[in-house]
């Protein structure tokens, strides 16, 4: 997920800091062996790591603990190159690092390293001076993305803007696609923007985010644009703290809409990101990292299974080499009986004692003898490749067995950590059998009741629970909630068979819970997207906790909790 302050202001400040640190210095580029991460090393303490894992992309200065996990990347195109400049590319969540090599006689060669952040399209790409892709951490073919390919030898195409404007260009306030509030316009209408930046601009300018854009006067518009240009001109790193004083996020300015005691300045942009992620990993129990590891292993297993199916198909075709050679022999033996220009012919099978016949399809535009020669060549190629295919298939099956074993062991470990929650249920008087009878498909989400109408509100505790809650537990007519633009739990407001619809107050209360169980908990107000359960889908191959929504609406509420479901029921008895 993108951080609360991972917007254009933060990216501009980060790019300036990287340019100050690396400009004019020769760098070595590395890539991680098992995950999408890129390391820029200029020697000494001048190190920068871009973790491009979808859902948790970030830039930090922490040196990799195990050097053997990294290998040099793009050596022929980057070895001996120095950083010339670092810029934010196209006003999007994309940082461009320009590398240059100069000889003693003045010859120059340039390569561009591009880091793309945001959602499933996070990537690191090497681009030549002619604009051609040299290599990518995550190659993207037409089968994966029909809009944009990222493959070596292809021209580099920037990520699509999706109809959004650039924050660093003159703004067009005339909205398309229906009336929007000022908050929606700022949070969703621009590249590299979000709810956190929108709340900050509205707080600094004293503007109500629920005000329709059409009713926003010229002076107000000018004031908002001027305030953003002020933030962009002088970015400064700040850390967002939780109740215990631990970092939970970062941004490129002092956020006035967050309580002052929850904000502290950071020494640098890289330091802010490093401290945030270090605190986050430190606060996670050992079992919490298992779902992420499981997701990575399951993705790798899916690729190996697909590779095994392809190899099995190649092996089956290779085993037909003998049949191809026999068919070619029959064509050559009956060559005098095959008329020119025929598309199908019945030949005597001289290899059968009974004198059986074989129906053979031919290309009427080509000579039969030439077609027989082609069959001989194909049979020889398949026969020669069969040992290699068999060896690769055996190696792939061994890798699949090993990976499946690791996944089973990790699932058992995750099940052990879930045992702590089962014990808590027992302490509250709920038996293990009773816990299994709950209609939540093996998960135990947080359960609340709204004060308005007593509607049941379910909250996922981790990415795996979020997936089950959103895709299996949520009925098509249930309401689904998620804090906009920041990591957080998936929240479902259950109808439980009721014919009436939840009121505005009940929706606001459920949205407040979604805001509370998000990384924007420290904000005074949080934008929360909500839609019907039938409009929540999961992209194929995406990591746990990642969904796509349609027909969403936006509500801005202060983070808050509701009474627990059991407590709410006891209060009514």
C-alpha positions as CSV (number, residue, x, y, z in Angstrom):
1,X,0.0,0.0,0.0
2,X,1.1,3.6,-0.6
3,X,1.9,5.6,2.5
4,X,-0.3,8.4,3.7
5,X,2.2,11.0,2.5
6,X,3.6,9.2,-0.6
7,X,2.5,12.0,-2.9
8,X,4.1,14.4,-5.3
9,X,5.5,16.5,-2.5
10,X,7.2,13.5,-0.9
11,X,8.5,12.3,-4.2
12,X,10.0,15.7,-5.1
13,X,11.7,15.9,-1.8
14,X,13.0,12.4,-2.1
15,X,14.3,12.9,-5.6
16,X,16.2,16.1,-4.5
17,X,17.7,14.2,-1.6
18,X,18.8,11.4,-3.9
19,X,20.4,13.8,-6.3
20,X,22.3,15.6,-3.5
21,X,23.5,12.2,-2.2
22,X,24.5,10.5,-5.5
23,X,25.0,13.3,-8.1
24,X,28.4,13.0,-9.8
25,X,29.2,9.7,-8.1
26,X,29.7,6.3,-9.8
27,X,27.2,3.8,-8.7
28,X,26.7,0.1,-8.9
29,X,23.2,-1.3,-9.5
30,X,22.0,-4.5,-7.8
31,X,18.7,-6.4,-7.9
32,X,17.4,-8.8,-5.2
33,X,17.5,-12.5,-6.1
34,X,14.1,-13.4,-4.8
35,X,11.9,-10.3,-4.6
36,X,11.4,-7.1,-6.7
37,X,13.9,-4.8,-5.1
38,X,16.7,-2.5,-6.5
39,X,19.8,-1.3,-4.7
40,X,21.8,1.8,-5.7
41,X,25.3,1.7,-4.1
42,X,27.8,4.6,-4.4
43,X,30.1,3.2,-1.7
44,X,30.2,3.9,2.0
45,X,27.0,5.1,3.5
46,X,25.6,6.2,0.2
47,X,23.2,3.4,-0.3
48,X,19.5,3.5,-1.4
49,X,17.1,0.5,-1.6
50,X,13.9,0.7,-3.6
51,X,11.6,-2.1,-2.5
52,X,9.1,-2.5,-5.4
53,X,6.9,-5.2,-3.9
54,X,3.3,-4.6,-4.9
55,X,1.4,-3.3,-1.9
56,X,4.4,-2.2,0.1
57,X,6.7,-0.3,-2.2
58,X,9.1,2.2,-0.6
59,X,12.5,3.9,-0.8
60,X,14.8,3.6,2.2
61,X,18.5,3.9,3.1
62,X,18.9,0.7,5.1
63,X,21.8,-1.4,4.0
64,X,20.9,-5.0,3.0
65,X,21.8,-7.3,5.8
66,X,22.8,-10.3,3.6
67,X,24.9,-9.2,0.6
68,X,24.6,-12.7,-1.0
69,X,20.9,-12.0,-1.6
70,X,21.8,-9.3,-4.2
71,X,23.4,-9.6,-7.6
72,X,24.6,-7.0,-10.0
73,X,22.1,-5.8,-12.5
74,X,22.5,-4.3,-15.9
75,X,26.3,-4.4,-15.7
76,X,26.9,-3.8,-19.4
77,X,24.7,-0.7,-19.4
78,X,25.4,0.7,-15.9
79,X,29.0,-0.3,-14.9
80,X,31.1,2.8,-14.5
81,X,28.1,5.1,-14.9
82,X,27.6,8.1,-12.6
83,X,24.4,9.7,-11.5
84,X,23.7,12.9,-13.5
85,X,20.3,13.9,-12.1
86,X,17.2,12.6,-10.3
87,X,13.7,13.8,-11.2
88,X,10.1,12.9,-10.7
89,X,8.9,11.7,-14.1
90,X,5.7,13.0,-15.7
91,X,4.2,14.2,-12.4
92,X,3.4,10.6,-11.4
93,X,4.7,8.3,-8.7
94,X,7.7,7.6,-10.9
95,X,11.3,8.5,-10.0
96,X,13.8,8.8,-12.9
97,X,17.6,8.4,-12.2
98,X,19.7,9.5,-15.2
99,X,23.1,7.7,-15.4
100,X,25.9,8.9,-17.7
101,X,29.3,7.5,-18.7
102,X,32.0,9.8,-20.0
103,X,35.2,8.7,-21.6
104,X,38.5,10.7,-21.5
105,X,38.0,12.0,-25.0
106,X,34.5,13.3,-24.3
107,X,32.3,10.4,-25.5
108,X,29.1,10.0,-23.6
109,X,26.6,7.2,-23.1
110,X,23.4,7.5,-21.1
111,X,21.0,5.1,-19.4
112,X,17.9,5.9,-17.4
113,X,16.8,3.9,-14.3
114,X,13.1,4.3,-13.7
115,X,11.4,3.4,-10.4
116,X,7.6,3.1,-10.7
117,X,5.5,3.1,-7.5
118,X,1.9,2.4,-6.9
119,X,-0.3,-0.6,-6.7
120,X,0.3,-3.7,-8.9
121,X,2.4,-1.9,-11.4
122,X,5.4,-1.2,-9.2
123,X,8.6,-1.9,-11.2
124,X,12.2,-0.9,-11.9
125,X,13.1,-0.5,-15.5
126,X,16.4,0.3,-17.4
127,X,15.8,2.4,-20.5
128,X,18.4,3.3,-23.2
129,X,19.0,6.8,-24.4
130,X,16.9,5.9,-27.4
131,X,13.9,5.2,-25.1
132,X,14.1,1.4,-25.5
133,X,13.6,-0.9,-22.5
134,X,16.8,-2.7,-21.7
135,X,15.6,-4.8,-18.7
136,X,13.0,-4.7,-16.0
137,X,12.6,-6.3,-12.6
138,X,9.1,-7.4,-13.6
139,X,8.6,-7.9,-17.3
140,X,5.0,-7.3,-18.5
141,X,3.8,-8.9,-21.7
142,X,0.6,-8.5,-23.6
143,X,-0.9,-11.4,-21.8
144,X,-0.5,-9.6,-18.5
145,X,-1.4,-6.1,-19.5
146,X,-3.1,-5.2,-22.8
147,X,-2.6,-1.5,-22.2
148,X,1.1,-1.4,-21.7
149,X,4.0,-3.8,-22.2
150,X,7.4,-3.6,-20.4
151,X,9.7,-6.0,-22.3
152,X,13.3,-5.7,-23.5
153,X,13.6,-4.2,-27.0
154,X,10.2,-2.5,-26.8
155,X,9.8,1.3,-26.5
156,X,9.3,2.5,-22.9
157,X,5.7,3.7,-22.4
158,X,4.9,5.6,-19.2
159,X,2.1,4.4,-16.9
160,X,-1.3,5.5,-18.2
161,X,-2.7,8.6,-16.5
162,X,-6.3,7.3,-16.4
163,X,-7.8,10.7,-17.1
164,X,-6.1,12.3,-14.0
165,X,-4.3,15.6,-14.1
166,X,-0.8,16.5,-13.2
167,X,-0.4,18.4,-9.9
168,X,2.6,20.3,-11.2
169,X,0.7,21.7,-14.2
170,X,-2.1,24.3,-14.3
171,X,-5.3,22.7,-12.8
172,X,-8.5,22.3,-14.7
173,X,-11.4,22.6,-12.2
174,X,-14.1,21.7,-14.7
175,X,-15.0,18.2,-13.6
176,X,-16.1,15.4,-15.9
177,X,-18.4,12.5,-15.1
178,X,-20.9,14.1,-12.7
179,X,-20.6,16.5,-9.7
180,X,-17.7,16.1,-7.4
181,X,-16.9,17.5,-4.0
182,X,-13.7,19.5,-3.5
183,X,-12.2,16.6,-1.5
184,X,-13.0,14.1,-4.2
185,X,-11.5,16.4,-6.8
186,X,-8.2,16.8,-4.9
187,X,-8.0,13.1,-3.8
188,X,-8.9,11.3,-7.0
189,X,-8.5,13.8,-9.9
190,X,-4.7,14.0,-9.9
191,X,-1.7,11.8,-10.3
192,X,0.5,11.3,-7.2
193,X,-2.3,12.7,-4.9
194,X,-4.5,11.1,-2.3
195,X,-6.8,11.6,0.7
196,X,-4.0,12.7,3.0
197,X,-2.8,15.5,0.7
198,X,-6.4,16.6,0.0
199,X,-7.2,16.8,3.8
200,X,-4.0,18.9,4.3
201,X,-4.8,21.4,1.6
202,X,-8.4,21.7,2.8
203,X,-7.2,22.2,6.4
204,X,-4.6,24.8,5.5
205,X,-7.1,26.8,3.3
206,X,-10.1,26.4,5.7
207,X,-12.3,24.8,3.0
208,X,-15.1,22.3,3.6
209,X,-14.2,19.1,1.6
210,X,-18.0,18.4,1.1
211,X,-18.4,21.6,-0.9
212,X,-19.2,20.8,-4.5
213,X,-16.5,21.8,-7.0
214,X,-19.1,23.9,-9.0
215,X,-19.7,26.0,-5.9
216,X,-16.0,26.6,-5.2
217,X,-15.2,30.2,-6.1
218,X,-12.2,31.5,-8.0
219,X,-10.5,32.9,-4.9
220,X,-10.8,29.6,-3.1
221,X,-9.4,27.7,-6.1
222,X,-6.4,30.1,-6.3
223,X,-5.8,29.7,-2.6
224,X,-5.7,25.9,-2.8
225,X,-3.4,25.9,-5.8
226,X,-1.1,28.5,-4.1
227,X,-1.0,26.4,-1.0
228,X,0.0,23.3,-2.9
229,X,2.8,25.2,-4.8
230,X,4.1,26.3,-1.4
231,X,4.3,22.7,-0.2
232,X,6.0,21.6,-3.4
233,X,8.6,24.4,-3.3
234,X,9.9,23.5,0.2
235,X,9.2,19.8,1.1
236,X,10.5,18.6,4.5
237,X,10.3,15.1,5.9
238,X,8.1,14.4,8.9
239,X,7.1,11.2,10.8
240,X,3.6,10.3,11.9
241,X,3.4,8.7,15.3
242,X,0.9,6.4,17.0
243,X,-0.2,6.7,20.7
244,X,3.0,5.0,21.9
245,X,5.2,7.4,19.9
246,X,6.3,4.8,17.3
247,X,6.4,5.8,13.6
248,X,3.5,4.6,11.6
249,X,3.8,6.8,8.4
250,X,5.6,9.7,6.9
251,X,4.9,12.8,4.7
252,X,6.8,15.6,3.0
253,X,5.4,18.5,5.0
254,X,4.1,19.3,8.5
255,X,0.5,18.1,8.5
256,X,-1.7,20.6,10.2
257,X,-4.8,18.3,10.1
258,X,-3.0,15.8,12.4
259,X,-2.6,16.4,16.2
260,X,0.8,18.1,16.7
261,X,1.9,15.6,19.3
262,X,1.6,12.9,16.6
263,X,4.1,14.6,14.2
264,X,7.9,15.0,14.5
265,X,10.5,16.2,11.9
266,X,12.8,13.6,10.4
267,X,16.5,14.1,9.5
268,X,15.9,13.0,5.9
269,X,13.4,11.4,3.6
270,X,15.2,8.1,3.5
271,X,15.5,8.1,7.3
272,X,11.8,8.7,7.7
273,X,10.9,5.8,5.5
274,X,13.6,3.5,7.1
275,X,12.4,4.3,10.7
276,X,8.7,3.7,9.7
277,X,9.3,0.3,8.1
278,X,11.7,-0.8,10.8
279,X,9.1,0.1,13.5
280,X,6.4,-1.7,11.6
281,X,8.5,-4.9,11.2
282,X,9.5,-4.7,14.9
283,X,5.9,-4.4,16.1
284,X,4.7,-7.3,14.0
285,X,4.5,-10.7,15.8
286,X,6.5,-13.4,14.2
287,X,3.4,-15.0,12.7
288,X,2.3,-11.8,11.0
289,X,5.0,-12.1,8.4
290,X,3.9,-15.6,7.4
291,X,0.9,-14.5,5.2
292,X,3.3,-12.3,3.1
293,X,5.8,-15.1,2.7
294,X,3.0,-17.5,1.9
295,X,1.7,-15.2,-0.8
296,X,5.2,-15.0,-2.4
297,X,5.6,-18.8,-2.3
298,X,2.1,-19.4,-3.7
299,X,2.8,-17.0,-6.6
300,X,6.1,-18.9,-7.3
301,X,4.3,-22.2,-7.1
302,X,1.7,-21.0,-9.6
303,X,4.5,-20.2,-12.1
304,X,6.1,-23.6,-11.5
305,X,2.8,-25.4,-12.1
306,X,2.3,-23.5,-15.3
307,X,5.9,-24.3,-16.4
308,X,5.3,-28.0,-15.6
309,X,2.1,-28.0,-17.8
310,X,4.1,-26.5,-20.7
311,X,6.9,-29.0,-20.3
312,X,4.5,-31.9,-20.2
313,X,2.9,-30.6,-23.5
314,X,6.4,-30.4,-25.0
315,X,7.1,-33.9,-23.9
316,X,3.9,-35.2,-25.3
317,X,4.7,-33.6,-28.7
318,X,8.2,-35.0,-28.6
319,X,6.9,-38.5,-28.1
320,X,5.1,-38.1,-31.4
321,X,8.4,-38.0,-33.3
322,X,8.2,-41.6,-34.2
323,X,4.7,-41.2,-35.6
324,X,5.9,-38.2,-37.7
325,X,8.8,-40.2,-39.1
326,X,6.4,-43.1,-40.0
327,X,4.1,-40.7,-41.7
328,X,7.0,-39.2,-43.7
329,X,8.1,-42.7,-44.7
330,X,4.6,-43.5,-46.0
331,X,4.5,-40.3,-48.1
332,X,7.8,-41.1,-49.7
333,X,6.8,-44.8,-50.3
334,X,3.6,-43.7,-52.0
335,X,5.0,-40.6,-53.7
336,X,4.0,-41.8,-57.2
337,X,0.4,-42.3,-56.1
338,X,-0.1,-38.7,-54.7
339,X,-1.5,-36.3,-57.3
340,X,-0.3,-32.7,-57.4
341,X,-2.5,-30.1,-55.6
342,X,-4.4,-32.6,-53.4
343,X,-5.3,-31.6,-49.8
344,X,-6.0,-35.1,-48.5
345,X,-5.0,-38.6,-49.7
346,X,-5.5,-42.2,-48.5
347,X,-2.3,-44.2,-48.6
348,X,-1.5,-47.9,-48.0
349,X,0.1,-48.5,-44.7
350,X,3.1,-50.7,-45.6
351,X,4.0,-51.1,-42.0
352,X,0.8,-53.1,-41.3
353,X,0.6,-56.7,-42.5
354,X,-3.2,-56.4,-43.0
355,X,-2.7,-53.8,-45.7
356,X,-4.5,-51.1,-43.8
357,X,-4.8,-47.5,-45.1
358,X,-4.0,-44.1,-43.6
359,X,-5.7,-40.8,-44.3
360,X,-3.1,-38.0,-44.6
361,X,-3.7,-34.3,-44.8
362,X,-1.4,-32.3,-47.1
363,X,-0.8,-28.7,-48.1
364,X,-2.1,-28.5,-51.7
365,X,0.2,-25.6,-52.5
366,X,3.4,-27.5,-51.7
367,X,5.2,-30.6,-53.1
368,X,4.5,-33.8,-51.2
369,X,8.2,-34.7,-51.0
370,X,9.1,-31.4,-49.4
371,X,6.3,-31.9,-46.8
372,X,7.8,-35.3,-46.0
373,X,11.3,-33.7,-45.6
374,X,9.7,-31.2,-43.2
375,X,8.2,-34.0,-41.1
376,X,11.6,-35.7,-41.0
377,X,13.2,-32.5,-39.7
378,X,10.5,-31.9,-37.1
379,X,10.8,-35.5,-35.8
380,X,14.5,-35.2,-35.5
381,X,14.3,-31.9,-33.6
382,X,11.7,-33.3,-31.2
383,X,13.6,-36.5,-30.6
384,X,16.8,-34.6,-29.9
385,X,15.0,-32.2,-27.5
386,X,13.2,-34.9,-25.5
387,X,16.1,-35.6,-23.0
388,X,16.4,-31.9,-22.2
389,X,12.7,-31.6,-21.8
390,X,12.6,-34.6,-19.5
391,X,15.4,-33.2,-17.4
392,X,13.8,-29.8,-17.0
393,X,10.5,-31.5,-16.2
394,X,12.1,-33.6,-13.4
395,X,13.8,-30.5,-12.0
396,X,10.6,-28.5,-12.1
397,X,8.6,-31.3,-10.3
398,X,11.3,-31.5,-7.6
399,X,11.0,-27.7,-7.1
400,X,7.2,-28.0,-6.9
401,X,7.4,-30.7,-4.2
402,X,9.9,-28.7,-2.2
403,X,7.8,-25.5,-2.4
404,X,4.6,-27.3,-1.5
405,X,6.3,-28.8,1.6
406,X,7.4,-25.3,2.7
407,X,3.9,-23.9,2.1
408,X,2.4,-26.7,4.2
409,X,4.8,-26.1,7.0
410,X,4.2,-22.3,6.9
411,X,0.4,-22.9,6.9
412,X,0.8,-25.1,10.0
413,X,2.8,-22.4,11.7
414,X,0.2,-19.8,10.8
415,X,-2.5,-22.2,12.2
416,X,-0.5,-22.3,15.4
417,X,-0.5,-18.5,15.7
418,X,-4.3,-18.5,15.1
419,X,-4.5,-20.8,18.1
420,X,-4.0,-17.8,20.3
421,X,-7.2,-16.3,19.0
422,X,-9.0,-19.6,19.6
423,X,-7.8,-19.6,23.2
424,X,-9.2,-16.1,23.7
425,X,-12.6,-17.3,22.4
426,X,-12.5,-20.1,25.0
427,X,-11.7,-17.7,27.8
428,X,-14.8,-15.7,26.8
429,X,-16.9,-18.9,27.1
430,X,-17.0,-19.9,23.4
431,X,-16.0,-23.5,22.6
432,X,-13.7,-24.4,19.7
433,X,-16.7,-26.2,18.2
434,X,-18.8,-23.0,18.5
435,X,-16.0,-21.0,16.9
436,X,-16.0,-23.3,13.9
437,X,-19.8,-22.9,13.5
438,X,-19.4,-19.2,12.9
439,X,-20.3,-18.4,9.2
440,X,-16.9,-16.6,8.5
441,X,-15.1,-19.4,6.5
442,X,-12.5,-20.1,9.1
443,X,-11.6,-16.5,10.0
444,X,-12.4,-14.5,13.1
445,X,-12.8,-10.9,12.2
446,X,-13.4,-8.1,14.7
447,X,-17.1,-7.7,15.3
448,X,-19.0,-4.5,16.2
449,X,-22.6,-3.3,16.2
450,X,-23.6,0.2,15.0
451,X,-25.4,2.4,17.5
452,X,-27.9,3.3,14.8
453,X,-29.9,0.1,14.1
454,X,-27.5,-2.4,15.5
455,X,-26.0,-3.4,12.2
456,X,-23.2,-6.0,12.3
457,X,-19.8,-4.6,11.2
458,X,-16.9,-7.0,10.5
459,X,-13.3,-6.0,10.3
460,X,-10.4,-8.1,8.8
461,X,-7.3,-8.5,10.9
462,X,-4.8,-9.2,8.2
463,X,-4.5,-9.5,4.4
464,X,-5.7,-13.1,4.3
465,X,-8.7,-12.3,6.4
466,X,-9.4,-9.2,4.3
467,X,-9.5,-11.5,1.2
468,X,-12.0,-14.0,2.8
469,X,-14.1,-11.2,4.3
470,X,-14.4,-9.2,1.0
471,X,-14.8,-12.1,-1.4
472,X,-16.6,-14.9,0.6
473,X,-18.2,-13.5,3.7
474,X,-19.6,-10.3,2.1
475,X,-22.9,-10.8,0.4
476,X,-23.7,-9.0,-2.9
477,X,-26.0,-6.5,-1.1
478,X,-23.7,-5.9,1.9
479,X,-21.7,-2.7,2.1
480,X,-17.9,-2.8,1.9
481,X,-15.6,-0.1,3.3
482,X,-11.9,0.8,3.1
483,X,-9.9,3.9,4.0
484,X,-8.9,5.7,0.8
485,X,-5.3,6.0,-0.2
486,X,-3.7,4.3,2.7
487,X,-3.2,0.7,4.1
488,X,-6.1,-0.5,6.3
489,X,-8.5,-3.3,7.1
490,X,-11.4,-4.3,4.8
491,X,-14.7,-3.6,6.6
492,X,-18.1,-5.1,5.8
493,X,-21.5,-3.9,7.1
494,X,-23.7,-7.0,7.0
495,X,-27.4,-6.8,6.2
496,X,-28.1,-10.3,7.8
497,X,-31.2,-10.8,5.8
498,X,-32.8,-7.4,6.6
499,X,-35.0,-5.9,3.9
500,X,-34.4,-2.3,5.0
501,X,-31.2,-0.4,4.0
502,X,-28.8,1.0,6.6
503,X,-29.2,4.6,7.2
504,X,-26.7,7.4,6.7
505,X,-25.7,7.3,10.3
506,X,-25.0,3.6,10.3
507,X,-22.9,4.0,7.1
508,X,-20.9,6.8,8.8
509,X,-20.3,4.7,11.9
510,X,-19.0,1.7,9.8
511,X,-16.8,4.1,7.8
512,X,-15.4,5.5,11.0
513,X,-14.4,1.9,12.0
514,X,-12.6,1.5,8.6
515,X,-10.8,4.8,9.2
516,X,-9.8,3.7,12.7
517,X,-8.3,0.4,11.5
518,X,-6.1,2.1,8.9
519,X,-2.8,3.8,8.9
520,X,-4.6,7.2,8.8
521,X,-5.9,6.6,12.3
522,X,-4.1,9.7,13.6
523,X,-5.9,12.0,11.2
524,X,-8.8,14.2,12.4
525,X,-10.8,13.1,9.3
526,X,-10.3,10.3,6.8
527,X,-11.8,9.7,3.4
528,X,-13.4,6.2,3.2
529,X,-14.5,4.5,0.0
530,X,-17.6,2.3,0.2
531,X,-19.6,0.2,-2.3
532,X,-21.7,-2.9,-2.5
533,X,-20.1,-6.3,-2.0
534,X,-20.9,-7.4,-5.6
535,X,-18.7,-4.6,-6.9
536,X,-15.6,-5.9,-5.0
537,X,-13.3,-8.2,-7.1
538,X,-9.8,-9.5,-6.9
539,X,-7.3,-9.1,-9.9
540,X,-5.9,-12.4,-11.0
541,X,-2.4,-13.1,-9.5
542,X,-2.6,-10.1,-7.1
543,X,-1.2,-10.4,-3.5
544,X,-3.5,-11.0,-0.5
545,X,-5.5,-8.0,0.6
546,X,-5.6,-6.4,-2.9
547,X,-9.0,-5.9,-4.5
548,X,-10.6,-3.7,-7.2
549,X,-13.9,-1.9,-6.6
550,X,-16.4,-0.2,-8.8
551,X,-19.2,2.3,-8.3
552,X,-17.6,3.4,-5.1
553,X,-18.8,6.4,-3.1
554,X,-16.7,8.5,-0.7
555,X,-17.5,9.7,2.8
556,X,-15.2,11.7,5.1
557,X,-15.4,10.8,8.8
558,X,-13.3,11.0,12.0
559,X,-11.8,7.6,13.0
560,X,-13.8,6.0,15.8
561,X,-14.7,2.6,17.2
562,X,-18.1,1.0,17.9
563,X,-19.2,-1.3,20.8
564,X,-18.1,-4.9,20.3
565,X,-20.9,-7.1,19.0
566,X,-21.1,-9.2,22.2
567,X,-21.2,-6.1,24.4
568,X,-23.9,-4.4,22.2
569,X,-26.1,-7.5,22.5
570,X,-25.6,-7.6,26.3
571,X,-26.6,-4.0,26.6
572,X,-29.9,-4.6,24.8
573,X,-30.8,-7.6,27.0
